[in-house]
Amino acid sequence: MFVQTIPEKKTGRTLIVFVEGYREGGKVKQRHIRRVGYLDEFEHLYADPIAHFKAVAKKETAEMKEKKKPITIALAPEALLPFSKDTDAYDCVKNIGYAAVSKIFYELGIPKFIDSRRKYLKLGYNLTEVMKLLVYGRILHPGSKRETWKGKGRYFDKMDFDLNAVYRSLSIFNSYRDDLMVHLHKVMVERFGRNTTLLFYDVTNYYFEIEDEDGFRMKGVSKENRPLPIVQMGLFMDEKGLPVAYELFPGNTNDSKTFPPMSQKVREKLHLVHLIFMADKGMMSGTNVAEIITNHNGYVFSKSVRKAKQTTKDYIRAQDGYVRFDGDGNEIKATDLTTEVSFMYKISNGVTDLNVEDVDGEKQKAKDIGQYEIIFWSRKYAQRAKLERANAVERAMAASHSKSKDVVDNNHGKNKYLKTVIKDPQTGKAMDKYDTQVQFDFAKLEEDESLDGYYILETNVVGWKPILDAKGKETGEIEGDFGKENRWLEKEGRFQLNKMVTPLDIIDMYRGLWKIEESFRVSKTELQARPVYVSREDRIQAHFLTCFISLLIVRILERKLGGEYSSEQMLTSLRKANVAQLDERHFLTLYYDRTLQKLKEKLGIEFGRNVYTKEHIKKMMGDAKKAGAPRQEKL
């Protein structure tokens, strides 16, 4: 690299640039590296600006040559390898992918949160480092607490504590749990602009490899059909798919019973008001709806079509009143009978099946509280329902031809399409001694097929309302801005947003619920949150706290990558981002890919070097820990 001066005829000034020579096609060429500035801008700073920048160019050229200089490594073939004091093994491979995890860990202010509390504890180890290990391990090398501790040598951070310190720390972390979730929510709002107008809620459960129940780990309806004790987890998620708060419940707790305490806690602890809750039909109960409305919030809950009353099913199947759309989302005119319908909806204001419990626990019919229903049909949803049912129908057909005499005593799987007929084998009349026969229930199949593709959304969320005249008739105009994001309409019992809200808007809101199901999948599959290998309740709670933090970090990294890579792709890359120690000072990169290249661009982490020195890695890890400076960033 050298200095080049370029005189400008129009201005009479001389421009200074850095230039380098390179060879292309056997010819020597030149290219500009960097614009320095005009000569007259530096004459008051340096006696000879040209000489000064020539010296700069010479120094930078030497530094560049030094970086490209081959490294010589001296290896002793017969030298004995040292064992680790913790694992009694030699392992020269270390992970650098955790730098990306560390950056988000520090951006969330977790070390500062723990450091401000651990200084009051008389511990012989660093509590913050234990949390780091548990989170790094859960994301990059999930396993038991013991396996995570044994693998602490794969990270460059100093983690000088024994296994007992890990278990002791779990009890301490559990005591921080609620305050830490409040802290994380505050950071998400202030740093990443979290909007909590929409909150998605769902429940899943996690199993334990034990046989006996203990009052917390209880046998219940396992999502994975395992006959083992479980715990229930309720999870709130924001509109971007980022977890907000969670709570654990005994394994035998009904899904719908988890919502009231969860909604109350999230409102009180996180100081949230004016919310719209989104949930599937498992949360649809009059008590839950009443809890939402009593607190002047909105909701969009799905309802079971197949368990609905016959009048509701007849209304759904009646084709009048539907607004129809084609595959491009264009509304189909009523006179157009040729265009294939992709999806359609209609509104029902006649919600009559809402029951709530009174103070004595008795079921009472709720009066009109502003809710209405959106009946929605999707061709894709109908096709999927048919495919999902095909196996059960095939098995039911086979069972009905097997001359089985078994009594059908449940409504699951193939049994849904079977019925038991009791008859006298001779006369067909009732008698004390009887025979049985299993038959295929064609009426049940026809009923299910007629409801394929339909689902019901019940809500009390509305937008701008039509303006009425003195006689209560619509004038054709719509009310506009009322000065705040939303408000509660006391008279109507409805939650009003300060914008136009169509039925399709409500449907789009509800569709975001798949993100929470995806979060559960990531938690169970990628982070391997179950089975759980701790038994004390406080340690179980701490285990899921580290899983919650890990899930939040993974989701943030996904958002920073613009959704270009799935969590599975990203975690695979970070787990394979390893280096091998060559000598005391040098480390060779073992893996690099496009995902790591993208993380390098978005996070500023120096992934992709061929060889790292100790100084390079120290700086890279140190830079990740400096990410706590407050700044606004939209995910």
C-alpha positions as CSV (number, residue, x, y, z in Angstrom):
1,M,0.0,0.0,0.0
2,F,1.3,3.5,-0.9
3,V,0.2,7.1,-1.0
4,Q,-1.1,8.7,-4.2
5,T,-1.8,12.4,-4.8
6,I,-4.4,13.5,-7.3
7,P,-4.5,17.2,-8.3
8,E,-8.0,18.5,-9.1
9,K,-8.0,21.2,-11.9
10,K,-11.4,22.7,-11.0
11,T,-10.6,23.3,-7.3
12,G,-6.8,23.5,-7.4
13,R,-6.7,21.1,-4.5
14,T,-4.7,17.9,-4.1
15,L,-6.5,14.8,-2.9
16,I,-4.6,12.1,-1.0
17,V,-5.6,8.5,-1.3
18,F,-4.2,5.1,-0.2
19,V,-3.6,2.8,-3.2
20,E,-2.4,-0.8,-3.5
21,G,-1.1,-2.8,-6.4
22,Y,-2.4,-6.2,-7.4
23,R,-1.9,-8.6,-10.3
24,E,-4.7,-9.7,-12.6
25,G,-4.3,-11.7,-15.8
26,G,-0.5,-11.4,-15.6
27,K,-0.8,-7.6,-15.5
28,V,0.0,-5.3,-12.5
29,K,-3.0,-3.0,-11.6
30,Q,-3.8,-0.5,-8.9
31,R,-6.9,0.1,-6.8
32,H,-7.9,2.8,-4.3
33,I,-8.1,1.4,-0.7
34,R,-9.1,4.5,1.2
35,R,-9.7,8.2,0.7
36,V,-7.6,10.2,3.2
37,G,-8.6,13.8,2.4
38,Y,-7.3,17.0,0.8
39,L,-3.7,18.0,1.4
40,D,-4.6,21.5,2.7
41,E,-6.7,19.9,5.4
42,F,-3.6,18.4,7.1
43,E,-1.0,21.1,6.5
44,H,-1.7,22.7,10.0
45,L,-1.4,19.3,11.6
46,Y,1.8,17.9,10.1
47,A,4.9,19.6,8.8
48,D,5.0,17.3,5.8
49,P,1.5,15.6,5.4
50,I,2.7,13.5,2.5
51,A,5.6,12.1,4.5
52,H,3.3,11.4,7.4
53,F,0.8,9.4,5.4
54,K,3.6,7.5,3.6
55,A,4.7,6.4,7.1
56,V,1.1,5.4,7.9
57,A,0.9,3.4,4.7
58,K,4.2,1.7,5.4
59,K,3.1,0.7,8.9
60,E,-0.3,-0.7,7.7
61,T,1.4,-2.6,4.9
62,A,3.7,-4.2,7.4
63,E,0.8,-5.1,9.7
64,M,-1.1,-6.7,6.7
65,K,1.9,-8.7,5.8
66,E,2.3,-9.9,9.4
67,K,-1.3,-11.1,9.4
68,K,-0.8,-13.1,6.2
69,K,2.5,-14.5,7.4
70,P,2.4,-18.3,7.7
71,I,2.5,-19.6,11.3
72,T,5.0,-22.2,12.3
73,I,3.8,-24.7,14.9
74,A,6.3,-27.0,16.6
75,L,4.7,-30.3,17.7
76,A,6.4,-33.0,19.8
77,P,5.0,-36.3,18.5
78,E,5.8,-38.4,21.6
79,A,4.9,-35.8,24.2
80,L,2.4,-36.9,26.8
81,L,-0.9,-35.1,26.7
82,P,-2.3,-33.5,30.0
83,F,-5.6,-34.5,31.4
84,S,-8.3,-32.1,32.6
85,K,-8.7,-32.0,36.4
86,D,-12.5,-32.2,36.0
87,T,-12.9,-34.8,33.3
88,D,-9.7,-36.9,33.4
89,A,-9.5,-36.5,29.6
90,Y,-7.6,-34.4,27.1
91,D,-9.7,-32.3,24.7
92,C,-8.1,-29.6,22.5
93,V,-11.4,-28.6,20.9
94,K,-13.1,-25.5,22.1
95,N,-16.3,-23.7,21.1
96,I,-16.3,-20.1,19.9
97,G,-20.0,-20.2,18.7
98,Y,-21.0,-19.2,22.2
99,A,-19.8,-15.7,21.5
100,A,-23.1,-15.1,19.8
101,V,-25.0,-16.4,22.8
102,S,-22.9,-14.4,25.1
103,K,-23.6,-11.2,23.2
104,I,-27.4,-11.6,23.7
105,F,-26.8,-12.8,27.3
106,Y,-25.1,-9.5,28.1
107,E,-27.5,-7.4,26.0
108,L,-30.3,-8.7,28.2
109,G,-28.4,-7.5,31.3
110,I,-28.4,-10.9,33.0
111,P,-24.8,-10.7,34.4
112,K,-25.6,-7.2,35.9
113,F,-28.8,-8.5,37.4
114,I,-27.1,-11.5,39.1
115,D,-23.9,-9.5,40.1
116,S,-26.0,-6.9,41.9
117,R,-27.5,-9.7,44.1
118,R,-24.6,-12.2,44.5
119,K,-22.4,-9.6,46.2
120,Y,-24.6,-10.0,49.3
121,L,-24.1,-13.8,49.3
122,K,-21.0,-15.3,50.9
123,L,-20.2,-17.8,48.1
124,G,-16.9,-19.3,47.3
125,Y,-17.6,-19.2,43.5
126,N,-19.0,-16.8,40.9
127,L,-22.8,-17.3,40.7
128,T,-23.0,-15.4,37.4
129,E,-20.6,-17.9,35.8
130,V,-22.8,-20.7,36.8
131,M,-25.8,-19.1,35.1
132,K,-23.6,-18.6,32.0
133,L,-22.6,-22.3,31.9
134,L,-26.2,-23.5,32.3
135,V,-27.5,-21.2,29.5
136,Y,-24.5,-21.8,27.2
137,G,-24.8,-25.5,27.8
138,R,-28.6,-25.6,27.3
139,I,-28.3,-23.8,23.9
140,L,-25.1,-25.4,22.6
141,H,-24.7,-28.8,24.3
142,P,-27.9,-29.7,26.1
143,G,-27.8,-32.4,28.7
144,S,-27.9,-33.1,32.4
145,K,-26.5,-30.6,34.9
146,R,-23.6,-33.0,35.5
147,E,-22.8,-33.3,31.8
148,T,-23.0,-29.6,31.4
149,W,-20.6,-29.0,34.2
150,K,-18.2,-31.6,32.8
151,G,-18.2,-29.8,29.5
152,K,-17.3,-26.4,30.9
153,G,-13.8,-26.7,29.5
154,R,-15.0,-26.2,26.0
155,Y,-15.6,-22.5,26.7
156,F,-12.9,-19.8,27.0
157,D,-14.7,-18.1,29.9
158,K,-13.3,-18.9,33.4
159,M,-15.7,-21.3,35.2
160,D,-13.9,-22.3,38.3
161,F,-16.5,-24.1,40.4
162,D,-17.4,-27.7,41.3
163,L,-20.6,-29.7,40.5
164,N,-22.0,-29.0,44.0
165,A,-21.9,-25.3,43.3
166,V,-24.2,-25.9,40.2
167,Y,-26.9,-27.6,42.3
168,R,-26.6,-25.1,45.1
169,S,-27.0,-22.3,42.6
170,L,-30.3,-23.7,41.2
171,S,-32.0,-22.9,44.5
172,I,-30.6,-19.4,44.5
173,F,-31.7,-18.8,40.9
174,N,-35.2,-20.0,41.7
175,S,-35.5,-17.2,44.4
176,Y,-34.6,-14.7,41.6
177,R,-37.1,-16.1,39.1
178,D,-39.9,-13.6,39.3
179,D,-37.7,-10.6,39.5
180,L,-35.5,-11.8,36.7
181,M,-38.5,-12.2,34.4
182,V,-39.6,-8.7,35.2
183,H,-36.1,-7.5,34.4
184,L,-36.0,-9.4,31.1
185,H,-39.4,-7.9,30.1
186,K,-38.2,-4.4,31.0
187,V,-35.1,-4.9,28.8
188,M,-37.1,-6.3,25.9
189,V,-39.4,-3.2,26.1
190,E,-36.6,-0.6,26.4
191,R,-34.0,-2.1,24.2
192,F,-35.9,-4.1,21.6
193,G,-39.2,-2.1,21.5
194,R,-41.4,-5.1,22.6
195,N,-45.2,-4.5,22.1
196,T,-47.4,-6.4,24.5
197,T,-50.8,-5.4,23.2
198,L,-51.1,-9.0,21.8
199,L,-50.2,-11.8,24.1
200,F,-50.3,-15.4,22.9
201,Y,-50.9,-18.2,25.5
202,D,-50.6,-21.9,25.4
203,V,-49.8,-24.9,27.6
204,T,-47.5,-27.8,27.2
205,N,-46.0,-30.4,29.6
206,Y,-42.6,-32.0,30.3
207,Y,-42.0,-35.5,31.5
208,F,-39.7,-37.0,34.2
209,E,-38.1,-40.4,34.1
210,I,-39.8,-41.5,37.4
211,E,-42.7,-43.7,38.3
212,D,-44.1,-42.2,41.5
213,E,-46.0,-38.8,41.8
214,D,-45.0,-36.3,44.5
215,G,-47.7,-33.7,44.4
216,F,-45.9,-31.5,41.8
217,R,-44.7,-34.1,39.3
218,M,-48.1,-35.7,38.6
219,K,-49.6,-38.0,36.0
220,G,-51.9,-36.1,33.6
221,V,-52.7,-35.7,29.9
222,S,-49.2,-35.9,28.4
223,K,-48.7,-34.1,25.1
224,E,-46.4,-37.0,24.2
225,N,-48.6,-39.8,25.3
226,R,-46.2,-40.9,28.0
227,P,-47.5,-42.7,31.1
228,L,-44.9,-40.8,33.3
229,P,-45.4,-37.9,35.8
230,I,-45.3,-34.5,34.2
231,V,-45.4,-30.8,35.0
232,Q,-47.6,-28.3,33.1
233,M,-46.1,-25.1,31.7
234,G,-48.1,-22.1,30.7
235,L,-46.3,-19.7,28.4
236,F,-47.0,-16.2,27.2
237,M,-45.4,-14.9,24.0
238,D,-45.4,-11.5,22.3
239,E,-46.5,-10.9,18.7
240,K,-42.9,-11.5,17.4
241,G,-42.7,-14.9,18.9
242,L,-40.5,-13.9,21.8
243,P,-41.3,-15.5,25.2
244,V,-42.7,-13.1,27.8
245,A,-43.4,-15.1,31.0
246,Y,-44.0,-18.7,32.1
247,E,-45.4,-20.6,35.1
248,L,-45.3,-24.2,36.1
249,F,-48.3,-26.2,37.5
250,P,-48.7,-29.7,38.9
251,G,-49.0,-32.2,36.1
252,N,-52.7,-33.0,36.7
253,T,-53.8,-29.4,36.2
254,N,-56.3,-28.9,33.5
255,D,-55.0,-26.6,30.7
256,S,-57.8,-24.1,31.0
257,K,-57.3,-23.8,34.8
258,T,-53.7,-22.4,34.2
259,F,-54.9,-19.3,32.4
260,P,-56.5,-17.2,35.3
261,P,-53.5,-17.3,37.6
262,M,-51.1,-16.8,34.7
263,S,-53.0,-13.8,33.3
264,Q,-53.2,-12.2,36.7
265,K,-49.5,-12.7,37.4
266,V,-48.4,-11.3,34.1
267,R,-50.6,-8.2,34.5
268,E,-49.5,-7.6,38.1
269,K,-45.8,-8.5,37.9
270,L,-45.1,-6.9,34.4
271,H,-47.5,-4.0,34.9
272,L,-49.4,-4.8,31.7
273,V,-52.8,-3.2,31.0
274,H,-55.1,-3.2,27.9
275,L,-54.1,-6.6,26.5
276,I,-55.5,-8.9,23.8
277,F,-55.1,-12.5,24.8
278,M,-54.8,-15.2,22.0
279,A,-55.4,-18.8,22.8
280,D,-56.7,-22.0,21.2
281,K,-59.8,-24.0,22.2
282,G,-58.1,-25.5,25.3
283,M,-58.5,-22.1,27.0
284,M,-62.0,-21.5,25.9
285,S,-64.1,-21.4,29.0
286,G,-66.6,-19.0,30.4
287,T,-64.6,-18.5,33.5
288,N,-61.5,-17.5,31.5
289,V,-63.5,-15.1,29.3
290,A,-65.1,-13.6,32.3
291,E,-61.7,-13.0,33.9
292,I,-60.5,-11.2,30.8
293,I,-63.5,-9.0,30.4
294,T,-63.7,-8.2,34.2
295,N,-60.2,-6.7,33.8
296,H,-61.3,-4.8,30.6
297,N,-59.1,-6.7,28.2
298,G,-59.7,-8.2,24.8
299,Y,-59.5,-11.8,23.7
300,V,-59.5,-14.1,20.6
301,F,-60.1,-17.7,21.5
302,S,-60.8,-20.5,19.1
303,K,-63.7,-22.9,19.8
304,S,-64.3,-26.5,19.0
305,V,-66.4,-26.9,15.8
306,R,-67.1,-30.6,16.3
307,K,-68.2,-30.2,19.9
308,A,-70.5,-27.3,19.1
309,K,-74.3,-27.5,19.5
310,Q,-76.2,-28.8,16.5
311,T,-77.7,-25.3,15.8
312,T,-74.2,-23.9,15.6
313,K,-73.1,-26.7,13.3
314,D,-76.1,-26.1,11.0
315,Y,-75.3,-22.4,11.0
316,I,-71.7,-23.1,10.0
317,R,-72.7,-25.5,7.2
318,A,-75.3,-23.1,5.8
319,Q,-73.5,-21.4,2.9
320,D,-75.4,-18.1,2.9
321,G,-73.7,-15.1,4.5
322,Y,-70.1,-16.1,3.8
323,V,-67.7,-13.5,2.3
324,R,-65.5,-15.6,-0.2
325,F,-62.0,-15.0,-1.4
326,D,-59.8,-16.6,-4.1
327,G,-56.2,-17.8,-3.9
328,D,-54.8,-14.3,-4.3
329,G,-56.9,-12.9,-1.5
330,N,-59.4,-11.1,-3.7
331,E,-63.1,-11.1,-2.8
332,I,-65.3,-13.2,-5.0
333,K,-68.5,-11.6,-6.2
334,A,-71.7,-13.3,-5.2
335,T,-72.6,-13.7,-8.9
336,D,-69.3,-15.5,-9.7
337,L,-69.9,-19.2,-9.4
338,T,-66.8,-20.4,-11.3
339,T,-63.9,-19.1,-9.3
340,E,-62.6,-21.6,-6.7
341,V,-62.9,-20.4,-3.1
342,S,-59.7,-20.4,-1.1
343,F,-61.1,-19.2,2.2
344,M,-64.3,-17.5,3.5
345,Y,-65.8,-16.2,6.7
346,K,-69.0,-14.9,8.2
347,I,-70.0,-13.3,11.5
348,S,-72.3,-14.6,14.1
349,N,-73.4,-12.3,17.0
350,G,-75.5,-15.0,18.6
351,V,-73.1,-16.4,21.2
352,T,-75.3,-18.4,23.6
353,D,-73.2,-21.1,25.0
354,L,-71.0,-19.2,27.4
355,N,-71.2,-20.4,31.0
356,V,-69.4,-18.9,34.0
357,E,-69.0,-20.0,37.6
358,D,-70.7,-17.9,40.3
359,V,-69.3,-17.4,43.8
360,D,-70.7,-20.8,44.8
361,G,-69.0,-22.6,41.9
362,E,-72.3,-23.1,40.1
363,K,-72.5,-22.8,36.3
364,Q,-74.6,-19.8,35.2
365,K,-75.5,-18.7,31.7
366,A,-73.5,-15.5,31.0
367,K,-75.4,-12.5,29.7
368,D,-74.3,-10.6,26.5
369,I,-70.8,-9.3,27.3
370,G,-69.9,-8.0,23.8
371,Q,-68.5,-11.1,22.3
372,Y,-69.1,-12.3,18.7
373,E,-68.0,-15.2,16.6
374,I,-66.1,-15.4,13.3
375,I,-66.8,-18.6,11.3
376,F,-63.8,-19.2,9.1
377,W,-63.2,-21.9,6.4
378,S,-59.9,-22.6,4.6
379,R,-59.4,-25.0,1.7
380,K,-55.9,-25.8,2.9
381,Y,-57.2,-26.5,6.4
382,A,-59.9,-28.8,5.0
383,Q,-57.4,-30.8,2.9
384,R,-55.1,-31.1,5.9
385,A,-58.0,-32.4,8.1
386,K,-58.8,-35.0,5.5
387,L,-55.2,-36.2,5.3
388,E,-54.9,-36.4,9.1
389,R,-58.1,-38.4,9.3
390,A,-57.2,-40.9,6.5
391,N,-55.2,-43.3,8.7
392,A,-57.9,-43.5,11.4
393,V,-60.6,-44.2,8.8
394,E,-58.5,-46.9,7.2
395,R,-57.9,-48.6,10.5
396,A,-61.5,-48.3,11.5
397,M,-62.6,-49.9,8.2
398,A,-60.2,-52.8,8.8
399,A,-61.5,-53.2,12.4
400,S,-65.2,-53.2,11.2
401,H,-64.4,-56.1,8.8
402,S,-62.6,-58.2,11.4
403,K,-65.8,-59.4,13.0
404,S,-64.5,-58.1,16.3
405,K,-66.7,-58.4,19.3
406,D,-64.8,-55.9,21.5
407,V,-67.0,-53.1,22.9
408,V,-65.9,-49.7,21.6
409,D,-65.5,-47.8,24.9
410,N,-63.6,-44.6,23.9
411,N,-63.7,-42.0,21.1
412,H,-60.0,-41.8,20.2
413,G,-58.2,-42.7,17.0
414,K,-59.9,-45.3,14.8
415,N,-62.6,-45.8,17.5
416,K,-64.1,-42.5,16.6
417,Y,-65.5,-44.1,13.5
418,L,-66.6,-47.3,15.1
419,K,-69.8,-48.2,17.0
420,T,-70.9,-51.2,18.9
421,V,-74.2,-52.8,17.9
422,I,-75.8,-55.2,20.4
423,K,-78.2,-57.7,19.0
424,D,-79.7,-61.1,19.3
425,P,-77.8,-63.1,16.6
426,Q,-81.1,-64.9,15.7
427,T,-83.9,-62.2,15.9
428,G,-82.0,-59.0,16.4
429,K,-84.1,-58.2,19.5
430,A,-82.9,-57.2,23.0
431,M,-82.4,-60.2,25.3
432,D,-80.6,-61.1,28.5
433,K,-77.9,-62.9,26.6
434,Y,-76.6,-60.9,23.7
435,D,-74.0,-60.8,21.0
436,T,-71.9,-57.8,19.9
437,Q,-70.7,-56.5,16.6
438,V,-68.4,-53.6,15.7
439,Q,-69.5,-51.6,12.7
440,F,-68.1,-48.6,10.8
441,D,-70.0,-45.4,11.7
442,F,-70.6,-43.8,8.3
443,A,-72.8,-41.2,9.8
444,K,-69.9,-40.0,12.1
445,L,-67.6,-39.8,9.1
446,E,-70.1,-37.8,7.1
447,E,-70.6,-35.4,10.0
448,D,-66.8,-34.9,10.3
449,E,-66.3,-34.4,6.6
450,S,-69.0,-31.7,6.5
451,L,-67.1,-29.7,9.1
452,D,-63.6,-30.0,7.5
453,G,-61.8,-26.7,7.1
454,Y,-64.0,-24.7,9.5
455,Y,-63.1,-23.2,12.8
456,I,-64.7,-20.7,15.1
457,L,-63.0,-17.6,16.7
458,E,-64.8,-15.9,19.5
459,T,-63.7,-12.4,20.3
460,N,-64.7,-9.0,21.8
461,V,-62.1,-7.0,19.9
462,V,-63.4,-4.3,17.5
463,G,-62.1,-1.3,15.6
464,W,-63.5,2.0,14.6
465,K,-67.3,1.9,14.7
466,P,-69.9,3.2,12.2
467,I,-71.3,6.6,13.2
468,L,-75.0,6.5,13.9
469,D,-77.6,9.2,13.4
470,A,-80.1,10.4,16.1
471,K,-82.4,7.4,15.2
472,G,-79.6,4.9,15.6
473,K,-79.1,4.2,11.9
474,E,-75.6,4.1,10.2
475,T,-74.7,7.3,8.4
476,G,-72.1,5.6,6.2
477,E,-69.2,7.3,8.0
478,I,-66.7,5.7,10.3
479,E,-65.4,7.2,13.6
480,G,-61.6,8.0,13.6
481,D,-58.7,8.6,15.9
482,F,-59.8,8.8,19.6
483,G,-56.3,9.7,20.9
484,K,-55.0,6.5,22.3
485,E,-54.0,3.0,21.2
486,N,-57.1,1.3,22.5
487,R,-59.9,1.7,25.0
488,W,-62.6,-0.3,26.8
489,L,-66.2,0.2,25.8
490,E,-68.1,-0.2,29.0
491,K,-71.6,-0.2,27.6
492,E,-70.8,-2.7,24.8
493,G,-68.4,-4.8,26.8
494,R,-65.9,-4.7,24.0
495,F,-62.2,-3.9,23.6
496,Q,-61.7,-1.3,20.9
497,L,-58.5,-0.6,18.9
498,N,-57.8,2.8,17.4
499,K,-57.9,1.6,13.8
500,M,-60.0,-0.3,11.3
501,V,-60.4,-3.9,12.4
502,T,-61.9,-6.4,9.9
503,P,-62.7,-10.1,10.5
504,L,-59.6,-10.9,8.5
505,D,-57.5,-8.8,10.9
506,I,-58.8,-10.9,13.8
507,I,-58.0,-14.1,11.9
508,D,-54.4,-12.8,11.1
509,M,-53.9,-12.0,14.8
510,Y,-55.0,-15.6,15.8
511,R,-52.7,-17.2,13.2
512,G,-49.7,-15.9,15.1
513,L,-50.4,-18.7,17.7
514,W,-48.3,-21.1,15.7
515,K,-45.2,-19.3,16.9
516,I,-45.8,-20.4,20.5
517,E,-46.2,-24.0,19.3
518,E,-42.9,-23.6,17.5
519,S,-41.3,-22.3,20.7
520,F,-42.5,-25.4,22.5
521,R,-41.0,-27.5,19.8
522,V,-37.6,-25.7,20.0
523,S,-37.6,-26.0,23.8
524,K,-38.3,-29.8,23.7
525,T,-36.3,-30.7,20.6
526,E,-33.4,-28.3,20.1
527,L,-32.9,-27.3,23.8
528,Q,-33.8,-30.8,25.1
529,A,-35.7,-29.3,28.1
530,R,-37.0,-32.8,28.9
531,P,-36.6,-35.3,30.4
532,V,-35.7,-33.3,33.5
533,Y,-32.9,-34.7,35.7
534,V,-33.4,-32.8,38.9
535,S,-36.0,-33.7,41.5
536,R,-36.5,-31.0,44.0
537,E,-39.2,-28.5,43.1
538,D,-37.0,-25.4,43.5
539,R,-34.4,-27.0,41.2
540,I,-37.0,-28.0,38.7
541,Q,-38.2,-24.3,38.7
542,A,-34.6,-23.2,38.2
543,H,-34.1,-25.7,35.4
544,F,-37.0,-24.2,33.5
545,L,-35.8,-20.7,34.2
546,T,-32.6,-21.4,32.4
547,C,-34.6,-23.0,29.6
548,F,-36.8,-19.9,29.3
549,I,-33.7,-17.6,29.1
550,S,-32.2,-20.0,26.5
551,L,-35.3,-19.9,24.4
552,L,-35.5,-16.1,24.6
553,I,-31.8,-15.8,23.4
554,V,-32.4,-18.3,20.5
555,R,-35.5,-16.4,19.4
556,I,-33.7,-13.1,19.5
557,L,-30.8,-14.5,17.4
558,E,-33.4,-15.7,14.9
559,R,-34.9,-12.2,14.7
560,K,-31.5,-10.6,14.3
561,L,-30.9,-12.9,11.3
562,G,-34.1,-11.7,9.8
563,G,-35.7,-15.1,10.0
564,E,-33.4,-16.3,7.2
565,Y,-32.3,-19.3,9.2
566,S,-34.3,-21.6,11.3
567,S,-33.4,-22.2,15.0
568,E,-32.2,-25.7,14.0
569,Q,-29.9,-24.4,11.3
570,M,-28.5,-21.6,13.5
571,L,-27.9,-23.9,16.5
572,T,-26.2,-26.5,14.4
573,S,-23.8,-23.9,13.1
574,L,-23.1,-22.5,16.5
575,R,-22.5,-26.0,18.0
576,K,-20.1,-26.8,15.2
577,A,-18.2,-23.4,15.4
578,N,-15.2,-25.0,17.1
579,V,-11.4,-24.4,17.1
580,A,-8.6,-26.8,17.9
581,Q,-5.7,-25.7,20.0
582,L,-2.4,-26.0,18.1
583,D,-0.1,-24.7,20.8
584,E,-0.2,-22.3,23.8
585,R,-1.1,-19.4,21.6
586,H,-2.8,-20.6,18.4
587,F,-6.2,-22.1,17.5
588,L,-7.2,-23.5,14.1
589,T,-10.8,-23.0,12.9
590,L,-12.6,-26.4,12.3
591,Y,-15.9,-25.2,10.9
592,Y,-17.4,-22.1,9.1
593,D,-20.6,-21.7,7.1
594,R,-23.1,-19.1,5.7
595,T,-25.0,-18.9,8.9
596,L,-21.9,-18.0,10.9
597,Q,-21.0,-15.5,8.1
598,K,-24.4,-13.9,8.6
599,L,-24.0,-13.8,12.4
600,K,-20.6,-12.1,11.8
601,E,-22.3,-9.4,9.7
602,K,-25.3,-8.8,12.1
603,L,-23.5,-9.2,15.5
604,G,-20.0,-8.0,14.6
605,I,-18.4,-11.2,15.9
606,E,-15.2,-12.3,14.2
607,F,-16.2,-15.7,13.0
608,G,-14.4,-17.1,10.0
609,R,-10.7,-16.5,10.7
610,N,-8.4,-19.4,9.6
611,V,-6.3,-19.2,12.7
612,Y,-7.0,-17.4,16.0
613,T,-4.4,-16.3,18.5
614,K,-5.3,-16.2,22.2
615,E,-5.4,-12.4,21.9
616,H,-7.9,-12.6,19.1
617,I,-10.2,-14.8,21.0
618,K,-9.8,-12.8,24.2
619,K,-10.8,-9.7,22.3
620,M,-13.8,-11.4,20.6
621,M,-15.2,-12.7,23.8
622,G,-14.5,-9.4,25.5
623,D,-16.3,-7.5,22.8
624,A,-19.4,-9.7,23.2
625,K,-19.5,-8.8,26.9
626,K,-19.5,-5.1,26.1
627,A,-22.8,-5.4,24.5
628,G,-24.7,-4.0,27.5
629,A,-24.6,-0.4,26.5
630,P,-28.3,0.8,26.2
631,R,-29.5,1.4,22.6
632,Q,-32.7,0.9,20.8
633,E,-33.0,-1.9,18.3
634,K,-36.0,-3.2,16.5
635,L,-36.2,-7.0,16.1
